[in-house]
């Protein structure tokens, strides 16, 4: 399974207490949150109270009508002609098909595009770009695209899915295997049939459509998950729909490190035990500079968004932590700070 431990967050949370976090990157995170909230207000979205009659509601069942990522705006663009690996092409500059059953990307600056790859893509080089690629694979421990000790990798306009939603679901769609990859950008991808959609501890995750997870016994289902870290992680304007009653749409957990410098803004989320886990999952590891702002909480699966509620384990007392402008998809009314 893709998580390192069974998260207690699959049950109603205990009060994590008041923590005093660090002030590192406070100005950066706070400024980012204020800019994103301002953008929402300029667009006519009232993030502080009930919406106007003209604002669209109930976007969870039709994200595209409200301007959120969907099948029509993510993944391989319609009409793209793909070459199958290895049948039509087995190598290119900086990458090759390995007969053991995966594609190895080991050349700095490699670019993979217009490919259909029915295997794991394993990236061990930096400066790599994956674009307009369709990755289909599956199995208990199979990863769609794995990152190992990389930096400056971009994965965009790519479709990543398991073979089915059962035994051949993906363990993880995109995974930073060692948690040390830096400056990763994950943009406009369509990710489905997984236990965890994206597992990353720093970088940018933006404009993705993450939906229709798979399941095998023992899974802890996550849309986007971090195991801990203090380098900036931005999770912005994604549609993340987890139809299962556990674990999350967005999960910030302290499995290996404290959670700090996280920006979770302008996402459409639904499902899980709680739609968002806010980082304070261990009392001994205070959180800081976690901004959760302008997110839309849908009730398409559960009356409380998640099976137990919209959010858990967020510490409003942490230094630089901000909960602001989050609202219910069905009514436009504010989701209060936990």
Secondary structure as the mmCIF struct_conf table of DSSP 4:
data_model
#
loop_
_struct_conf.conf_type_id
_struct_conf.id
_struct_conf.beg_label_comp_id
_struct_conf.beg_label_asym_id
_struct_conf.beg_label_seq_id
_struct_conf.end_label_comp_id
_struct_conf.end_label_asym_id
_struct_conf.end_label_seq_id
BEND BEND1 UNK A 3 UNK A 5
HELX_RH_3T_P HELX_RH_3T_P1 UNK A 8 UNK A 10
BEND BEND2 UNK A 11 UNK A 11
HELX_LH_PP_P HELX_LH_PP_P1 UNK A 12 UNK A 14
TURN_TY1_P TURN_TY1_P1 UNK A 24 UNK A 25
HELX_RH_AL_P HELX_RH_AL_P1 UNK A 26 UNK A 42
TURN_TY1_P TURN_TY1_P2 UNK A 43 UNK A 44
BEND BEND3 UNK A 47 UNK A 49
HELX_LH_PP_P HELX_LH_PP_P2 UNK A 50 UNK A 52
TURN_TY1_P TURN_TY1_P3 UNK A 53 UNK A 54
BEND BEND4 UNK A 55 UNK A 55
TURN_TY1_P TURN_TY1_P4 UNK A 60 UNK A 61
HELX_RH_3T_P HELX_RH_3T_P2 UNK A 63 UNK A 66
TURN_TY1_P TURN_TY1_P5 UNK A 67 UNK A 67
TURN_TY1_P TURN_TY1_P6 UNK A 71 UNK A 73
BEND BEND5 UNK A 74 UNK A 76
HELX_LH_PP_P HELX_LH_PP_P3 UNK A 77 UNK A 77
TURN_TY1_P TURN_TY1_P7 UNK A 78 UNK A 79
STRN STRN1 UNK A 83 UNK A 85
TURN_TY1_P TURN_TY1_P8 UNK A 86 UNK A 88
STRN STRN2 UNK A 91 UNK A 92
TURN_TY1_P TURN_TY1_P9 UNK A 93 UNK A 94
STRN STRN3 UNK A 95 UNK A 98
TURN_TY1_P TURN_TY1_P10 UNK A 99 UNK A 101
STRN STRN4 UNK A 102 UNK A 105
BEND BEND6 UNK A 107 UNK A 107
TURN_TY1_P TURN_TY1_P11 UNK A 108 UNK A 109
STRN STRN5 UNK A 111 UNK A 117
BEND BEND7 UNK A 119 UNK A 119
STRN STRN6 UNK A 120 UNK A 123
BEND BEND8 UNK A 125 UNK A 127
STRN STRN7 UNK A 129 UNK A 136
BEND BEND9 UNK A 139 UNK A 139
TURN_TY1_P TURN_TY1_P12 UNK A 140 UNK A 141
STRN STRN8 UNK A 143 UNK A 147
BEND BEND10 UNK A 149 UNK A 149
STRN STRN9 UNK A 151 UNK A 151
BEND BEND11 UNK A 152 UNK A 152
STRN STRN10 UNK A 154 UNK A 156
BEND BEND12 UNK A 157 UNK A 157
STRN STRN11 UNK A 159 UNK A 161
BEND BEND13 UNK A 163 UNK A 166
TURN_TY1_P TURN_TY1_P13 UNK A 167 UNK A 168
STRN STRN12 UNK A 170 UNK A 176
TURN_TY1_P TURN_TY1_P14 UNK A 177 UNK A 178
BEND BEND14 UNK A 179 UNK A 179
STRN STRN13 UNK A 182 UNK A 182
BEND BEND15 UNK A 183 UNK A 183
STRN STRN14 UNK A 185 UNK A 187
BEND BEND16 UNK A 188 UNK A 188
STRN STRN15 UNK A 190 UNK A 192
BEND BEND17 UNK A 193 UNK A 193
STRN STRN16 UNK A 194 UNK A 199
BEND BEND18 UNK A 201 UNK A 202
STRN STRN17 UNK A 203 UNK A 206
BEND BEND19 UNK A 207 UNK A 207
STRN STRN18 UNK A 209 UNK A 211
TURN_TY1_P TURN_TY1_P15 UNK A 217 UNK A 218
STRN STRN19 UNK A 222 UNK A 226
STRN STRN20 UNK A 229 UNK A 229
BEND BEND20 UNK A 230 UNK A 231
STRN STRN21 UNK A 233 UNK A 236
BEND BEND21 UNK A 237 UNK A 237
STRN STRN22 UNK A 239 UNK A 242
BEND BEND22 UNK A 244 UNK A 247
STRN STRN23 UNK A 248 UNK A 252
BEND BEND23 UNK A 255 UNK A 257
STRN STRN24 UNK A 259 UNK A 259
STRN STRN25 UNK A 260 UNK A 265
BEND BEND24 UNK A 266 UNK A 266
STRN STRN26 UNK A 268 UNK A 271
BEND BEND25 UNK A 272 UNK A 273
STRN STRN27 UNK A 274 UNK A 278
BEND BEND26 UNK A 279 UNK A 279
TURN_TY1_P TURN_TY1_P16 UNK A 283 UNK A 284
BEND BEND27 UNK A 285 UNK A 285
STRN STRN28 UNK A 288 UNK A 293
BEND BEND28 UNK A 294 UNK A 294
STRN STRN29 UNK A 296 UNK A 297
BEND BEND29 UNK A 300 UNK A 301
TURN_TY1_P TURN_TY1_P17 UNK A 303 UNK A 304
BEND BEND30 UNK A 305 UNK A 308
STRN STRN30 UNK A 309 UNK A 312
BEND BEND31 UNK A 313 UNK A 313
TURN_TY1_P TURN_TY1_P18 UNK A 316 UNK A 317
BEND BEND32 UNK A 318 UNK A 318
TURN_TY1_P TURN_TY1_P19 UNK A 319 UNK A 320
STRN STRN31 UNK A 322 UNK A 324
BEND BEND33 UNK A 325 UNK A 325
STRN STRN32 UNK A 327 UNK A 328
TURN_TY1_P TURN_TY1_P20 UNK A 329 UNK A 331
STRN STRN33 UNK A 334 UNK A 334
#
